Structures are given as C-alpha cells and as structure tokens.
Amino acid sequence: MDIISESTERGVVERRFDLKVADEVVPGIIWTPEGTTEPRPLILIGHGGTQHKRVANVLGLARRFVRHLGFSAVAIDAPDHGERVTDDEAANVARQRLEGRIASGPGRGTEVSDDEARRWIERAKRGTTDWMATIDALEAEPGLSDGRFGYWGLSMGTLLGVPLVAREPRISAAVLGLAGLGKLAGGSGYEAAARSISIPILFVFQWHDELMSRQSGIDLFDALGSTEKTMHVNPGGHVAIPLFERDSYDDFFRRHLGSG
C-alpha cells in the first residue's frame, strides 16, 4: 500500500493510497481520528454505481464514522469507476442511462441485457478480489486495524458487497440495501452467496425505488442467511433514503463492533 497524500480536517485524517492488486492499481482512501495511532474497528464503504471513493455521501459517512464512533473508514474505487475509468464516454453513457432509469419512475426494476449482466458478475468478482486484498493491506499497516471489520454498501455497493461478505470471514457486520435478486445481481450464484451469509445485517430499502422492484428487494432480504437481520423500508425513490437512517448505521455498528 503506497500512501499518496495526507490531509486533516476537523479531527479527521484522510490518507489517499494506491494498492497493487494483480495487474491493476486500486486507488483508495483511509479516514482515521486525528491524534491517535491505536488500532480500532474499521468500516469498509462500497460506493454506488457511477460514483467513486470520495463522492459526497461516502465522504460524509466516513467522517461520521470517525467522529461519532471513533472508528476508521476506508473506501476504494470499484472496477471501472472513479480513477479506474478507462473509457470516459462509456462512463458518461452509463451515468445518463442510470439517471434515465431513475427518472422513469418506480415499479419496473432494472432491465438489463445478458451481456450487461455478465459484465456486472465479472465486476463483482474483481471487486471481491480488490476488497480482500485491501483488507490484507490494512491489517499489515501498523496501528490501524484491531481485527474488527464492518461493511457498508448500498445499491452497487450491495451488488458487489454480497459476494464479498459471503467470502470474507473478517467482516462481522454489514449494512446492505437498495438492491434485489435478479439477473443484474448474478442470478442463482448471487442468491447462493446471500444464503451463505450469517453475520448481522441491516438492510435498507426504498418503497418507491426506481431501479429495484419491491419484490426483488424483499426476496434478497429473505434470502440472506443471517439469523440476525433487520429491514428498514422508507417511502421514496432510490436516492431518497432519509438522513435519519445514518443514526441507524451508527447504532448498528456500535452494537456489533463495539466502541472505538
């Protein structure tokens, strides 16, 4: 892990890093409390589709976890996102397509071609590899991780997060949501991964989601193998989760990861 830059704002230290994973460079950010080098719980933050590691909601959550919980937080650019975009035109088309789906209104869910579904499955495989390598690197950094890891990721963060949480035993609690079962998620393989999960889960969903049908979200929650799982459903569209749910994230991670 190579630290590229470091800055501090209102008690939060932000360090930008690059991590070599196979033949790719995975860019990421670590947020930690200022003035301490003691190991502490660490939240992995998976961003949404067409976003990146320092988009506003990720930055806000990371700083909140540091300030409210005394934890550290980490985000990386998902494959083909952020600094890993290799085709700017294709990325813009994907963003416009997503915005169009949201503007079309709730009810249908996301319709994808077989080719697009295959790309999503491949992206999930790469994302799992990237995150597991990131956890390895974080554990090797002196004074950073105390072995307690949580995961937060909604929408694409859940599409990529379910396979990760299913495979990575070091993650002991996760906030998921804004996703469902279906071809986009990877079909039967994705459902099998969900059923193999046993850690505590907080699942957040929007009743009028434009990208995921209600039934697909309920089906994913039902498929999760965890005996301790909770589903929070609010009215509104895909990008309209109430801000008060952030209090739920704090309470959930504090309950399952302890104190920082």
C-alpha positions as CSV (number, residue, x, y, z in Angstrom):
1,M,0.0,0.0,0.0
2,D,1.5,3.3,-1.1
3,I,0.3,6.5,0.7
4,I,-0.1,9.2,-2.0
5,S,-1.2,12.2,0.1
6,E,-2.4,13.1,3.6
7,S,-4.6,15.9,4.9
8,T,-6.6,16.7,8.1
9,E,-10.0,18.4,8.5
10,R,-11.9,18.9,11.8
11,G,-10.4,16.0,13.6
12,V,-10.3,13.5,10.6
13,V,-7.1,12.5,8.9
14,E,-7.6,11.5,5.3
15,R,-4.9,9.5,3.5
16,R,-5.1,8.7,-0.2
17,F,-3.4,5.4,-1.2
18,D,-2.7,3.1,-4.2
19,L,-2.8,-0.7,-3.8
20,K,-1.5,-3.0,-6.5
21,V,-3.9,-6.0,-7.0
22,A,-2.7,-8.4,-9.7
23,D,-2.1,-6.2,-12.7
24,E,-4.3,-3.3,-11.6
25,V,-3.8,-0.3,-9.3
26,V,-6.7,0.1,-6.9
27,P,-7.0,3.7,-5.6
28,G,-8.4,4.2,-2.1
29,I,-8.8,6.5,0.9
30,I,-8.4,5.8,4.7
31,W,-10.0,8.1,7.2
32,T,-8.8,7.9,10.9
33,P,-9.2,10.1,14.0
34,E,-6.6,12.8,14.4
35,G,-4.0,12.4,17.1
36,T,-4.2,8.7,17.7
37,T,-2.4,5.6,16.4
38,E,-4.3,3.0,18.3
39,P,-5.9,0.2,16.3
40,R,-9.7,0.4,16.1
41,P,-12.7,-1.0,14.3
42,L,-12.7,-0.3,10.6
43,I,-15.7,0.2,8.2
44,L,-15.3,-0.6,4.6
45,I,-17.5,1.7,2.4
46,G,-18.7,0.5,-1.0
47,H,-19.9,3.3,-3.2
48,G,-22.9,3.2,-5.7
49,G,-22.9,2.8,-9.4
50,T,-21.3,5.6,-11.5
51,Q,-19.9,7.0,-8.2
52,H,-16.4,6.9,-6.7
53,K,-14.5,6.6,-3.4
54,R,-14.9,10.2,-2.4
55,V,-18.3,11.1,-3.6
56,A,-20.2,13.3,-1.2
57,N,-22.3,10.6,0.6
58,V,-19.2,8.3,1.0
59,L,-17.1,11.2,2.4
60,G,-19.9,12.2,4.8
61,L,-20.3,8.7,6.1
62,A,-16.6,8.1,6.5
63,R,-16.2,11.3,8.5
64,R,-19.3,10.5,10.6
65,F,-18.0,7.0,11.5
66,V,-14.7,8.6,12.6
67,R,-16.3,11.4,14.6
68,H,-19.3,9.7,16.0
69,L,-17.9,6.2,16.6
70,G,-14.2,6.7,16.9
71,F,-13.7,4.1,14.1
72,S,-11.6,4.3,11.0
73,A,-13.2,4.0,7.5
74,V,-11.9,3.0,4.0
75,A,-13.3,3.3,0.5
76,I,-11.8,2.2,-2.8
77,D,-12.8,2.9,-6.4
78,A,-14.8,-0.1,-7.7
79,P,-13.7,-1.7,-11.0
80,D,-14.4,0.7,-13.9
81,H,-15.3,3.6,-11.5
82,G,-13.5,6.7,-10.3
83,E,-9.8,6.8,-11.2
84,R,-10.2,3.3,-12.7
85,V,-12.4,4.6,-15.6
86,T,-10.7,3.8,-18.9
87,D,-13.5,5.0,-21.2
88,D,-14.9,8.4,-20.3
89,E,-17.5,8.3,-23.0
90,A,-18.8,4.9,-21.8
91,A,-18.9,6.1,-18.2
92,N,-21.0,9.1,-19.2
93,V,-23.4,6.9,-21.1
94,A,-23.8,4.7,-18.1
95,R,-24.4,7.7,-15.9
96,Q,-27.1,9.1,-18.2
97,R,-28.7,5.6,-18.5
98,L,-28.9,5.4,-14.7
99,E,-30.4,8.9,-14.4
100,G,-32.9,8.0,-17.1
101,R,-34.0,4.8,-15.2
102,I,-34.5,6.8,-12.0
103,A,-36.5,9.5,-13.9
104,S,-38.8,6.8,-15.4
105,G,-40.4,6.2,-12.0
106,P,-40.8,3.3,-9.7
107,G,-42.2,-0.2,-10.2
108,R,-40.4,-1.9,-13.1
109,G,-37.0,-2.5,-11.6
110,T,-33.9,-2.6,-13.7
111,E,-33.9,-4.4,-17.1
112,V,-30.5,-5.5,-18.4
113,S,-29.2,-7.5,-21.3
114,D,-27.4,-10.8,-20.9
115,D,-24.1,-9.0,-21.9
116,E,-24.6,-6.3,-19.3
117,A,-25.4,-8.9,-16.6
118,R,-22.2,-10.8,-17.5
119,R,-20.2,-7.5,-17.0
120,W,-21.8,-7.0,-13.6
121,I,-20.9,-10.5,-12.5
122,E,-17.3,-10.0,-13.6
123,R,-17.2,-6.7,-11.8
124,A,-18.4,-8.3,-8.6
125,K,-15.6,-10.9,-8.9
126,R,-13.0,-8.2,-9.4
127,G,-14.5,-6.1,-6.6
128,T,-14.3,-9.0,-4.1
129,T,-10.7,-9.6,-5.0
130,D,-9.9,-5.9,-4.6
131,W,-11.6,-5.7,-1.2
132,M,-9.9,-8.8,0.2
133,A,-6.5,-7.5,-0.9
134,T,-7.4,-4.2,0.7
135,I,-8.2,-5.8,4.0
136,D,-4.9,-7.7,3.9
137,A,-3.1,-4.4,3.3
138,L,-5.0,-2.7,6.1
139,E,-4.1,-5.4,8.6
140,A,-0.5,-5.1,7.7
141,E,-0.5,-1.3,8.4
142,P,0.8,-0.7,12.0
143,G,-1.7,0.8,14.4
144,L,-4.7,0.8,12.0
145,S,-7.0,-2.3,12.3
146,D,-7.8,-4.1,15.5
147,G,-9.3,-7.0,13.6
148,R,-12.9,-5.8,13.7
149,F,-14.3,-5.0,10.2
150,G,-17.7,-3.9,9.1
151,Y,-19.1,-3.2,5.6
152,W,-21.4,-0.5,4.4
153,G,-22.6,-0.5,0.8
154,L,-25.9,0.2,-0.9
155,S,-27.1,-0.2,-4.5
156,M,-24.0,-1.3,-6.4
157,G,-22.3,-1.4,-3.0
158,T,-24.6,-4.3,-2.2
159,L,-24.4,-5.9,-5.7
160,L,-20.6,-6.1,-5.1
161,G,-20.9,-6.4,-1.3
162,V,-22.9,-9.6,-1.0
163,P,-20.3,-11.8,-2.7
164,L,-17.6,-10.1,-0.6
165,V,-19.4,-10.6,2.7
166,A,-20.1,-14.2,1.8
167,R,-16.4,-14.9,1.2
168,E,-14.6,-12.7,3.7
169,P,-14.7,-14.0,7.3
170,R,-13.1,-10.9,8.7
171,I,-16.2,-8.9,8.1
172,S,-18.5,-9.3,11.1
173,A,-21.4,-7.0,10.4
174,A,-22.8,-5.3,7.3
175,V,-25.3,-2.6,6.1
176,L,-26.7,-3.5,2.8
177,G,-29.7,-2.4,0.7
178,L,-31.2,-0.7,-2.4
179,A,-30.6,-4.0,-4.3
180,G,-32.5,-7.2,-5.1
181,L,-32.4,-10.6,-6.6
182,G,-32.4,-10.9,-10.4
183,K,-30.3,-11.1,-13.5
184,L,-28.4,-7.9,-12.7
185,A,-27.2,-9.3,-9.4
186,G,-25.9,-12.5,-10.9
187,G,-28.8,-14.9,-10.7
188,S,-28.5,-18.1,-8.8
189,G,-24.9,-17.6,-7.9
190,Y,-25.7,-14.3,-6.2
191,E,-28.6,-15.8,-4.3
192,A,-26.4,-18.7,-3.1
193,A,-23.9,-16.1,-1.8
194,A,-26.7,-14.3,0.0
195,R,-27.9,-17.5,1.6
196,S,-24.4,-18.3,2.9
197,I,-24.2,-15.1,4.8
198,S,-24.6,-15.5,8.6
199,I,-23.4,-12.2,10.1
200,P,-25.7,-9.5,11.4
201,I,-27.3,-7.4,8.6
202,L,-29.1,-4.1,8.5
203,F,-30.9,-3.9,5.1
204,V,-32.2,-0.5,3.9
205,F,-34.7,-0.2,1.1
206,Q,-36.9,2.4,-0.6
207,W,-40.6,1.5,-1.2
208,H,-40.7,3.5,-4.4
209,D,-37.3,2.5,-5.7
210,E,-37.0,3.2,-9.5
211,L,-34.1,0.7,-10.0
212,M,-35.2,-2.3,-7.9
213,S,-38.7,-3.7,-7.7
214,R,-40.2,-4.1,-4.2
215,Q,-40.4,-7.9,-4.6
216,S,-36.7,-8.2,-5.7
217,G,-35.6,-6.3,-2.5
218,I,-37.8,-8.4,-0.3
219,D,-36.5,-11.6,-2.0
220,L,-32.9,-10.6,-1.3
221,F,-33.6,-9.8,2.3
222,D,-35.4,-13.1,2.7
223,A,-32.5,-14.9,1.0
224,L,-29.9,-13.6,3.5
225,G,-29.0,-16.5,5.7
226,S,-28.3,-14.4,8.8
227,T,-30.4,-15.1,11.8
228,E,-30.0,-11.5,13.0
229,K,-31.2,-9.3,10.2
230,T,-33.4,-6.2,10.1
231,M,-35.1,-4.5,7.1
232,H,-35.7,-0.7,7.2
233,V,-38.2,0.4,4.5
234,N,-38.9,4.1,3.8
235,P,-41.1,5.8,1.2
236,G,-39.4,7.5,-1.7
237,G,-37.1,6.7,-4.6
238,H,-33.6,5.2,-4.9
239,V,-31.7,8.2,-3.9
240,A,-34.1,9.4,-1.2
241,I,-33.0,7.4,1.9
242,P,-33.8,9.7,4.9
243,L,-30.8,11.2,6.6
244,F,-32.0,9.8,10.0
245,E,-31.0,6.3,8.8
246,R,-27.5,7.4,9.4
247,D,-28.3,7.1,13.1
248,S,-29.3,3.5,12.5
249,Y,-25.9,2.8,10.8
250,D,-24.1,4.2,13.9
251,D,-26.2,2.2,16.3
252,F,-25.8,-1.0,14.3
253,F,-22.0,-0.8,14.0
254,R,-21.7,0.3,17.6
255,R,-23.7,-2.7,18.7
256,H,-21.8,-5.3,16.7
257,L,-18.3,-3.9,16.5
258,G,-18.1,-2.3,20.0
259,S,-16.5,1.0,20.7
260,G,-13.7,2.8,19.1
